[in-house]
Amino acid sequence: MESLVYILLFITSVVGLTFIVERGIVLRWRRVVPAEVEAVVQACQSRADVPNLRRVCQQHKSPTSRLLLIGAEHLDWPRAEITDAIQTRARNEVARLERGLVVLEIIVGIAPLLGLVGTILGMMTAFGDVGQGGQIDPAELAKGISLILRATLFGLLIAIPALVFWSYYTKKVESLALELESLCDEFLRRLYREEEPLPRGKS
């Protein structure tokens, strides 16, 4: 039974490492917000610049590009409607960025528990053998307990890195979401500036 726990711990560590590496690749800043797309947004000052923005976004596929293309392809819509469309798509994009983080969160919870289960099973076996034999060798018992506690150690060694990366990636997704919102808002504000009400006293 203890061997099954160690197998589960090994599988958990492999799954955790896989998602840590995979999310690290997916959540690279320039993969979500390419420098070329960010630059073309800054250069887009009017609707005459939209074709160039559309071309750059199509060349550099990314969450940012997909959001901007929604705006660029529906400029005939009222600003409120296009804003709602972008926000809906943005929620989907953020959900895609968060994909896999729930797995790391689960690993943070179950890895120490698996280690604890392995420790308890090992101690039950060790003390059961002592009770049957009637003789207690302190050295052997201490050695056995040392081996048993490794399950808890392995569980913690899996959970701690998973917790660190889960926290880091969660904060990074929040930062990326804010950057996406900022770029899209800037893009719409420039293209719809003529619809904004003039300050009082001006005509």
C-alpha positions as CSV (number, residue, x, y, z in Angstrom):
1,M,0.0,0.0,0.0
2,E,2.9,2.4,0.8
3,S,4.3,1.7,-2.7
4,L,1.0,2.9,-4.2
5,V,1.3,6.2,-2.3
6,Y,4.9,6.7,-3.6
7,I,3.7,6.0,-7.1
8,L,0.9,8.6,-6.7
9,L,3.4,11.1,-5.3
10,F,5.6,10.5,-8.3
11,I,2.7,11.0,-10.7
12,T,1.7,14.1,-8.9
13,S,5.2,15.5,-9.2
14,V,5.4,14.8,-12.9
15,V,2.0,16.5,-13.5
16,G,3.0,19.5,-11.4
17,L,6.3,19.9,-13.2
18,T,4.5,19.6,-16.6
19,F,2.0,22.4,-15.8
20,I,4.7,24.6,-14.3
21,V,6.7,24.4,-17.5
22,E,3.7,24.7,-19.8
23,R,2.2,27.7,-18.0
24,G,5.7,29.3,-17.9
25,I,5.8,29.1,-21.7
26,V,2.1,30.2,-22.3
27,L,2.3,33.1,-19.8
28,R,5.4,34.8,-21.2
29,W,4.7,38.5,-21.5
30,R,5.7,38.9,-25.1
31,R,3.6,35.9,-26.1
32,V,0.5,37.4,-24.6
33,V,1.3,41.1,-25.5
34,P,3.7,41.0,-28.4
35,A,6.0,44.1,-28.7
36,E,4.9,44.6,-32.3
37,V,1.2,44.7,-31.4
38,E,1.8,47.0,-28.5
39,A,3.8,49.4,-30.8
40,V,1.1,49.4,-33.5
41,V,-1.6,50.3,-30.9
42,Q,0.5,53.3,-29.8
43,A,0.9,54.3,-33.4
44,C,-2.9,53.9,-34.2
45,Q,-4.2,57.5,-33.9
46,S,-7.2,57.3,-36.2
47,R,-9.3,55.0,-38.2
48,A,-7.0,55.5,-41.1
49,D,-4.3,53.5,-39.2
50,V,-6.7,50.5,-38.5
51,P,-5.7,48.5,-41.6
52,N,-2.1,48.5,-40.5
53,L,-3.1,47.5,-37.0
54,R,-5.2,44.7,-38.4
55,R,-2.3,43.4,-40.5
56,V,0.1,43.4,-37.6
57,C,-2.4,41.6,-35.3
58,Q,-3.0,38.9,-38.0
59,Q,0.8,38.4,-38.3
60,H,1.3,38.1,-34.5
61,K,-1.3,35.8,-33.1
62,S,-1.9,36.4,-29.4
63,P,-4.7,37.2,-26.9
64,T,-4.1,40.9,-27.4
65,S,-4.3,40.5,-31.2
66,R,-7.6,38.7,-31.0
67,L,-9.1,41.3,-28.7
68,L,-8.0,44.2,-31.0
69,L,-9.2,42.5,-34.1
70,I,-12.7,42.4,-32.6
71,G,-12.6,46.2,-32.4
72,A,-10.9,46.7,-35.7
73,E,-13.4,44.5,-37.6
74,H,-16.6,46.1,-36.0
75,L,-15.9,49.8,-36.1
76,D,-19.4,50.4,-37.4
77,W,-20.8,49.3,-34.1
78,P,-21.6,51.8,-31.3
79,R,-18.8,52.1,-28.8
80,A,-20.9,50.5,-26.0
81,E,-21.6,47.4,-28.0
82,I,-18.0,46.9,-29.2
83,T,-16.8,47.4,-25.6
84,D,-19.2,44.6,-24.4
85,A,-18.0,42.3,-27.2
86,I,-14.3,42.9,-26.3
87,Q,-15.0,42.4,-22.6
88,T,-16.8,39.1,-23.3
89,R,-13.9,37.9,-25.4
90,A,-11.4,39.1,-22.8
91,R,-13.0,36.9,-20.1
92,N,-12.5,33.9,-22.4
93,E,-8.9,34.9,-23.0
94,V,-8.2,35.3,-19.3
95,A,-9.8,31.9,-18.7
96,R,-7.5,30.4,-21.2
97,L,-4.5,32.0,-19.5
98,E,-5.7,30.6,-16.1
99,R,-6.1,27.1,-17.6
100,G,-3.9,24.7,-15.7
101,L,-3.5,26.8,-12.6
102,V,-6.3,24.9,-10.9
103,V,-4.2,21.7,-11.4
104,L,-1.3,23.3,-9.5
105,E,-3.8,24.5,-6.8
106,I,-5.0,20.9,-6.4
107,I,-1.5,19.6,-6.2
108,V,-0.7,22.1,-3.4
109,G,-3.6,20.5,-1.4
110,I,-3.2,16.8,-2.1
111,A,0.6,16.3,-2.2
112,P,1.1,16.8,1.6
113,L,-2.0,14.7,2.2
114,L,-0.6,11.9,0.1
115,G,2.7,12.1,2.0
116,L,0.8,12.0,5.3
117,V,-1.2,8.9,4.2
118,G,2.1,7.2,3.3
119,T,3.6,8.0,6.7
120,I,0.5,6.8,8.6
121,L,0.4,3.5,6.6
122,G,4.1,3.0,7.1
123,M,3.9,3.6,10.9
124,M,0.9,1.3,11.2
125,T,2.9,-1.5,9.4
126,A,6.1,-0.8,11.5
127,F,4.3,-0.8,14.9
128,G,2.2,-3.8,13.8
129,D,5.3,-5.8,13.1
130,V,6.7,-4.7,16.5
131,G,3.6,-5.9,18.3
132,Q,3.7,-9.3,16.6
133,G,7.4,-9.9,17.2
134,G,7.4,-8.9,20.9
135,Q,10.9,-7.6,20.6
136,I,11.8,-3.9,20.0
137,D,15.1,-3.0,18.4
138,P,15.3,0.8,18.9
139,A,17.9,1.2,16.1
140,E,15.7,-0.7,13.6
141,L,12.6,1.1,14.8
142,A,14.3,4.5,14.4
143,K,15.5,3.5,10.9
144,G,12.1,2.4,9.9
145,I,10.5,5.7,11.1
146,S,13.1,7.7,9.2
147,L,12.2,5.9,6.0
148,I,8.5,6.3,6.7
149,L,8.7,10.0,7.2
150,R,10.2,10.4,3.8
151,A,6.6,10.2,2.4
152,T,5.7,13.4,4.2
153,L,8.9,15.0,3.1
154,F,8.3,14.1,-0.6
155,G,4.8,15.5,-0.3
156,L,6.0,18.8,1.0
157,L,8.8,19.0,-1.6
158,I,6.1,18.6,-4.3
159,A,3.6,21.0,-2.7
160,I,6.0,23.9,-1.9
161,P,7.2,24.6,-5.5
162,A,3.6,24.1,-6.8
163,L,2.4,26.7,-4.3
164,V,5.2,29.2,-5.3
165,F,4.5,28.9,-9.0
166,W,0.7,28.9,-8.6
167,S,1.0,32.2,-6.6
168,Y,3.4,33.7,-9.2
169,Y,1.3,32.7,-12.2
170,T,-1.9,33.9,-10.6
171,K,-0.4,37.3,-10.1
172,K,1.0,37.3,-13.6
173,V,-2.4,36.6,-15.1
174,E,-3.8,39.5,-13.2
175,S,-1.1,41.8,-14.5
176,L,-1.6,40.5,-18.1
177,A,-5.4,41.0,-17.8
178,L,-4.8,44.6,-16.7
179,E,-2.5,45.2,-19.6
180,L,-5.0,43.8,-22.1
181,E,-7.7,46.0,-20.7
182,S,-5.5,49.0,-20.9
183,L,-4.5,48.5,-24.5
184,C,-8.0,47.8,-25.6
185,D,-9.3,50.8,-23.8
186,E,-6.6,53.0,-25.3
187,F,-7.4,51.7,-28.8
188,L,-11.2,52.4,-28.5
189,R,-10.7,55.8,-26.9
190,R,-8.6,57.0,-29.8
191,L,-10.9,55.6,-32.5
192,Y,-14.1,56.9,-30.8
193,R,-12.7,60.2,-29.6
194,E,-15.0,62.2,-31.9
195,E,-18.0,60.7,-30.0
196,E,-16.8,61.9,-26.6
197,P,-18.6,64.9,-25.3
198,L,-16.8,68.2,-25.4
199,P,-15.9,69.9,-22.1
200,R,-18.3,72.7,-21.0
201,G,-17.6,76.1,-22.5
202,K,-16.2,74.6,-25.8
203,S,-18.0,74.1,-29.1
